[in-house]
Amino acid sequence: MKQSEKSYLYAGLTILFWATIATAFKISLRYVNYVELVLYCSITTIIILFFILLFQGRLKEPFRITPRQYLYSLILGFINPFAYYLILFKAYSLLPAQVAQPLNFTWPIVLTFLSLPVLKQPVTAKNIIALFLSFIGVYLISSEGTPFDFAFAEPLGVLLAVGSSLIWSAYWLINVKDQRDDVAKIFLNFLFSLVFIVPYWLIFTEPTMPSLEGILASVYSGAFEMGITFVLWLKALRMAKSTAIVSNLIYLAPFFSLIFIQSILGEQIHVTTIIGLIMIVSGIAYQEIYKNKAYEV
């Protein structure tokens, strides 16, 4: 099999796994609360990345860093997974999966606006158009099938789901400046996140022994949200002839996700969810096309 074919294979597996995650989150939250889910997913990711590094003979690599880089990992661990997933899972506990998942997917638009000051670029009309398309999409999805009622069924959940995209975008901007190996630094970020997650879990919840269903659903969520899927996605990008083409395939994931949400969770997918998701992805795509043309000039 050629490198390019392997790239599409890994990308396809990544999209398939990520498409199941919204459903896995909702199933997990039937058995554990959102704080426990953060804890169990993080531990799962740490174990998976530990064995990946061990298999690759690079287990010492994450710890061959300076005190400043340790502090950097501690800060990043606070942002993601601690703050990011705490907010995201709380949103999932309040909202239907078909609402929480696409609202969280607004992060590429948010990222563009956060990066403009960093890149010292002005806000353009194209940025505004992309934002407007996404805003309409967010409204339609949040309406849960009743766009003319001009009210959200669960405003806190909507705020948290959209807010999670802001936290993820900030994390991405900070993380991209870190030149360490991706797997090694993600492993250390998740490991250090336990400094925040465990005390939060002990203080704000009543620790109990989870059911087998809760453990299995949480392990699946941790494995295929970040652990295994993250490594597959890196392989897809490294083997690709065109990273732009492979990267854009990820926009298929939220549409496939709706299939699992309907067939497994039994949620009746609203027309407004589909239209809203198309609006959000259109805004992202429009922005990406504009970026690519700007680089070609």
DALINRA-V240817 format. One line per field, one symbol per residue. ss: DSSP state (A for helix, B for strand, O for the rest). phi: phi as a letter, one per 40 degrees, with the letter a starting at -180 (. if undefined). burial: 1 if it has 9 or more other C-alpha atoms within 8 Angstrom, else 0. Layout:
# DALINRA-V240817
ss->???
phi->???
burial->???
This chain:
# DALINRA-V240817
ss->OOAAAAAAAAAAAAAAAAAAAAAAAAAAOOOOOAAAAAAAAAAAAAAAAAAAAAAOOOOOAAAOOOAAAAAAAAAAAAAAAAAAAAAAAAAAAAOOAAAAAAAAOOAAAAAAAAAAAAAOOOOOAAAAAAAAAAAAAAAAAAOOOOAAAOOOOOAAAAAAAAAAAAAAAAAAAAAOOOOOOAAAAAAAAAAAAAAAAAAAAAAAOOOOOOOAAAAAAAAAAAAAAAAAAAAAAAAAAAAOOOAAAAAAAAAAAAAAAAAAAAAAAOOOOOAAAAAAAAAAAAAAAAAAAAAAAAAAO
phi->.cdcccdccccccccccccccdccdccdccbbcccccdcccccdcccccdccccccgbccdcbcbcdccccdcccccccacdcccccccccccbbcdcccccccccdcccddcccdcccfbccbccccccccdccccccccccfgbcccfaccaccccccccccccccccccccccccccdcccccdcdcccccdccccccccbbbdbcccccccccccccccbcbdccdcccccccccccbccccccccccdcccdccccccccgccccccccccccccccccccccccccccccc
burial->000101111110111111111111111110110111111111111101110011000010010000000100110111111111111111111110111111111111111011111000000000111111111111111111101000010000110111111111111011000000001110111111110111011100000000000110111111111111111110111011001001001100111111011100101010011111111111110110010000000
